[in-house]
């Protein structure tokens, strides 16, 4: 199902972008859509079980693009085909702590029959780059490549060292990507104290005088879990009061309908205060339905950060229609807010009941940092230079990113992949959704902002 760019297409893309740069656009802006398209065309679907194509082809593409202007990237495989690309750019002042810019090259799978444009064709149509990974997160990979290539080409050093990491396996928890590098190659990140990555810096238009740019400063922790109920096996024609499927389905239904209590964390409180000021209304976290309606597409992102969540995602039992199985299983995607893991697990077990055995498939911590300091100032400065009505505000991500791994090294992590988006675009719906796409103009905006951000930080 993959579609990989051939050499002829790549040479044509370089010719087109160089031509565009001579007409007034910066080199990075001119080539960013083509970089994004190239990356999308490399199928890096991650099925979570090492059965996919892996990220090696994407890692080699990234390394080639960085090496073209003199950088010496490393490709590190954690296991066959699961590859990440790492490079360090020396800064003007090497005594200063370094900055990490990270992105992942794997994507979730996609069914081509559901899409308007083939998910791995990288079509550019209607002012958008279409395809799996267009917002999660080959857009940021492309913007980073475009900015770095432009700076290398023109000989512009950053103020401090920058470590670039294009990572494998984020969509399955980062075991073969960020966590592998942190555990086995921590020296690659020596001296790094701050990082920027995905799912932040995107815009939410309040009105003609104000556009909020949501910067991720916190993200929920995760418990991906398997639920098991053992029962009594038997013939499907007979009465059975110990049916594992019945017991499990009742527990899963309770969990699916359960609403955990609202918990206002530090970051959520800061975001609500900023939103209250922007909207000119008093916001009550206990009654957010009206407020969420006013948030359009980002309501999906924000609504899930007000409480812990546990969503059933998979069911399995039985092997023949006339056989009652002795066991039934389900999988649940559990997410907890910073500081509320113990409460989450206690409430979860109370809802499931004593018959359900719960075990983690993958778990990781919640992370949170303050929305302050020179790096945040640099974000605001860079955004305002390109959008005079911009205001950066912190928010909590309901999902997770590779920030979880890098925080183990004491690195302070932010989600900052700047995009100025049309108000009508359902940005949150693009993540893992059908017809994922990103505006070309938003990519160019991101290139300009990231370039200014690097200079300012």
N, C-alpha and C positions, 0 to 999 in steps of 0.2 A: 504494500500500500504506500510505501515511501516514494518520494520524488526527490532525487538529488540533482543539484545544479551541475551541469557539465562545464568543461573548461571554456568552451566557446561562449556560453552564456555569461561566465564570469568575466571574460575579457571584454565582452560587450558592455557589461555593467560598469566596469572600471572606466571605459571610454566615455560612457554617458555621464558618469558622475564627475569626472575631470572636466568634461565640457561644460557641465552645469556650473561648476565652481568658477570657471573663467567668466561666466556671465553674471557674477555678483554674489552667489551663494558661497558660504564657506565650504571647504572641502568636506568637512564632517557632516554638515547639513545635507549636502548634495548626495552623499553616498549612504546615509543611514537607512533609508527605505530599502535599498538594494541589499545591504547587510542583513537587515531583518528578513527580507525575502529569502536570501540564501540560507539562513539558519533554519527557517521554517521548512525549507525543502529537504533538509536532512532529518529524516524520521528518527526521533529519539524517544519514541513512546516507552514509557516506564509502566510495566504491568505489575510491579511490586514483587516479582518472583524470579528475576534475572532471565526471563524468557524473551524479552524485547531485544531490539537491535543494539542497545547500549548507546553510549555517548562518544565513542572513540572517533567517529567521523566528524562530529561537531568539534571535538577537542582539537583535532588536527586542522580543521578549517580556521578556528580561532588562533591557533599557534601560527599558522601561515600568515594570517592577516597582521599579527603583531610583529612577526619576524621581518615582514616586508619593509618596515621602517626601523630596523636595527635592534629591536628588543630580543631577548633570548628566553623565551618561555619554556617551561617544563611541562611535559604531559605525564601525569601520574595515574597509573591504573591500580585500583584496589583489588579488582579481580578482572578476568578477561572481558574486555569491551567496556568496562565501567571506568571511564576516564575523565579526569579533570585537568584543566590547563591553569598554570600558575605563572605569574611574572611579577617582577618588582621593577618599578621605575624610580631611579634615584632623584631625590629632591634637591633643591637649592641648599637647604639647611638640614643636613643629615643628623644633626643633634636633636632635632624635634621628633616627637613620636610620629609613627607612621599612620596612614589611613588605608583601610581595606575597602575596596569596591568589589562586591561579590554578586554573582548571578548564577543561576543554574541553567543548564542546557537541556535537561530532560523535560518531557511533557507528559501529560496524561494521554491515554489513547483516545482515538476519535473514530467514529463510524462515518465514512465518506458519504454514504447514502443520505445522511441527515443534513448535510451541509449545502449551502448555496454554491460555494466554491470548494473544490477539493481541499481538505484540511492540510495537505502537505504539498500543495502546488505553489503557495506563496503568491497568490494572485494580488495584483494591485488594481483595484477598481473602486470607483465612486470616492476617490480620495482616501482610500483605506488600504492597508496591508492586511489581507485575510489569511487565516490559517491557525492551526494549533500551535500555541506558544506566542501568538501576537501580543498578548498582554501578560502571559504567564509562562516564561518571562523573557522571551527572545527579543522583545522590544528593548528592555534595559540592557541586555547583552549587546545589541546592535548600537544603542546610544553610547555605551561605554567604549566599544570598539571604535566608533566614529570619532569620538572626542580624543581618545588616546592616539589614534593614527594621525589625526590632524596636528596634535601637539608634538608628536615625534617627528613628523614630516617637516614642521617649521622650527624644530629645535627649542620648543618652549618647555622648560623644566617646571614641574610643580614646586610649590613652596617647600614641601616635605615629601618623604618617600611615600609612594603609593604601591600597595600590593593589589594586583588584579587576580581574581579567582573566578573561573568559569567552571561550575561544579556539576558533578554527576549526582543523580539519585535524590534530589530534594523532594520529589513528589512521593517518595516512599520513606521519608524520614531521614534521608541523608546518611545512612549507614555506610554506603559505598562512595560517598562524596565528602561533604564537610566534616562529618564525624571521623571518617577515616583519616583525613588530613590533620585534624586537630590531635587525634590520638597518636598517629604514627609519624607525622611530619610537623610538629609544632614550631620548629625552627623557621619554617617558611614565613611565619607571622611574627617573627621577633621584632620587638619595638612598636608593634601596632597597638594602639589604644582605642581607636574608634573605627566604625565601619558604617557603610551605607549599602542597602540592598533593596529588595523588592517590596511591592505593595505599599507605597507611600509616595507623597509628593504629587499626587493626582488632584485635579481641581474639582470643586463643587461650587457652582455659580449660585450665589445667594440673590444678587440683583445686579443692576448695571454699575453699581459703585463698589461691589465687594465680591471677590472670589476667594474662597477658602481652599487652601492646599493642605491635605491631610497627611501629616508625617507620622509614620508608625513609631511609637516609643514603647509599646508593650504588645505582647501577643499571648494568647492563651496557651496553656500547656495541653498535652494530649494523653489520652489513654485510649488507644485502639485495642479493643478487647474481643475475646471470644467468650460467648455464653454457652454453657452446656447443661442440659437436663438429661438425666438417666431415668428410664422408665422400664416397663415390663414389655418385652417383645411378645408378639402373638399373631394369630390369624386375623386378617382384616374383617372377617365376617362375624367375629365374636365381640361381645362386650368387653371393654377394657377400661378400668377406672384409674389406670396408672399409665396413661398415654403420654409419652415424652413430648410429642408434638403439641398436644393440647396445653400441657403445662408451660412449655416454652413460649408458645404463641400468646398465652395470657400475660406472661411476664413482659414480653416484648411490647405488647399493646399498651400495658400500663406505662412502660418506660417511654414509648413513643408519644404518649399523650401527656406525660408529666411535664410540668413547668417548674423549673427550679426558681428559687426566690431571687429577686433583684439584688445585686451586690454592686455598689458604686465604688470602683477602685479609684486610686489617685488619678490615673490617666483619664478614665471615663469622666470623673468629676471635672477635670480641666477642660476636656472637650465640651462637655455640656455647658460649662460657664462661657466658653468662647462662642458656642452656638447660640446660647441665650442672648449674648450681647449682639451677635450678628443679626438674629431674627427680631430682636427687640421684645422678647417675651420671656416670662419666667417659666422654666422647665422643671417639671416634677418627674424624677426618675421612676416613680411608682406608676405614673400614668403617661407613658410615652407614645401611645398609639397615634395621637394627633400629630405629635412632633415627627415621628417616623414617616408619616404620610407626606410631610413636607420635604423630606430628604430625597425623594425620587429613588434613583438607582442605588445610592449608597446606603439606603435604609437596610438592605440585606447585610451589609458589612457592620453597621452600627448596632442594629437590633440584637445581634448575637453576642455583643460585648457587654450587655447589661446583666447577664446571668450565665451560669454554667449550662452546658447543653450535652445531650446524649442522644444521638440519632441512630436508630437501627438501620443497617445498610445491606445485610446479607442474611439469608436463611438457608439451612440445609438439613435434610433428614430423609431417611428411607431409600430403598432401592427397588421396590416392587409394589404395585398398587394394592395387592392383597396381603401385604405383610406390614404389621405395625412395628416400627423400628424400636430398638431399645435405647436409642439416643437421638437427640435433636440438638442442633447448634445454631447459633446466630452470631453475627458480628455487629459491633456497635462502635461508632466514632464518638468518643467522649472528649469534651474540651472543658477545661477549667480555667477560671480567671486567676491572675497572680494573687497568691495568698489564700486561695480557697480550695486547694487540692484535697485536704483531709475532709473538709465538709462535703465536697462533691462525692467522694467515694463512700462516705457514710450514708448520705442520702440515696445514692445509687443502689446500694445493697438493700436499703429499706424498701425501695420500690420493687426491686426484683424478687425479693422473698428468699426464704431459706433453701428452696429446692434448686436454685440456679447457682451453678458453679461459674465463677468469673476469673478469667486469666488474661493478662496483657499479651497482645501480639506485638505492640510497640508502644512505648511511653516516652515522654520527654517533658521537661519542665516548662513552666511559664517564665517569661522574662519581662522586665520592665526597667526603664531608665527615666530620669527626669528630662523635661523639655527645657533645657537651658544650656548655656555655655557657648563658646566661640563657634562650634560646629553648627549649632542651631542658628546663630546669628548669620553665619555664612549662607545657610539655606535661605533664610528670609531675604538677605541682601540680593542673592542671585535671582530669586523669584521676582522680587520687586523691580529689578532692572529690566526684566523681560515682560512683566505684567504689572503695571502701576497699581492695580486694584487687588493685588495678591496679599493674602495674610496666611502665614503658616500656622497650623494648629496641630496639637498632638491627638492621636487616637490609638485605640487598641485594635489589633487585628484578631479576628475570630479564629483564623487558622494559624498555621505555623510556618516558619521559614528556617533557613540555615543559620539565622541569628542565634538559635538555641545552642548550636555547636560552638560558635565563636565566642559566645558569652562565657564558656568554660575556660577560656584563656584570659578572662577579665576584660575583654573588648566590649566597649559600649556601642550597642548596635541601634541603628535607625533604619526605617524603611523610607528611602528617598529615591524614587525613580520618576522624576518630574515629567508630568504630562498635563498640558492644558486641553481639556476635553470639551466637546460640545455639550451643552446642558441636557440635551435630549438623549445622549448615549447612555445605555444601561451598562455602565462599566463593570459593576459588581457581577452582573449576569454573564459577563464574558469569561470569568474564571471557571475553567472546566466545562464551559457551556458550548453550545452549537453556534457556528458562525462567529467565532472569536475573531476580532479585528481591532486594529488601532489606526487612528487617523495619521496620515503622513505628516500633516502639519504639527501634530502633537509630538511626533518623533523629532522633528526639526527643533521644536521648542525645547524639548528635553536635552538635545545636544547643546544648545546655547546656554541653558541654565546650568548643566553639569560643568561646562567649560568655565563659566563664571564662578561656580561653587568651588572648583578646584583652586582657582586663583585666590579666592577669599579665605580658604580654610588653612 
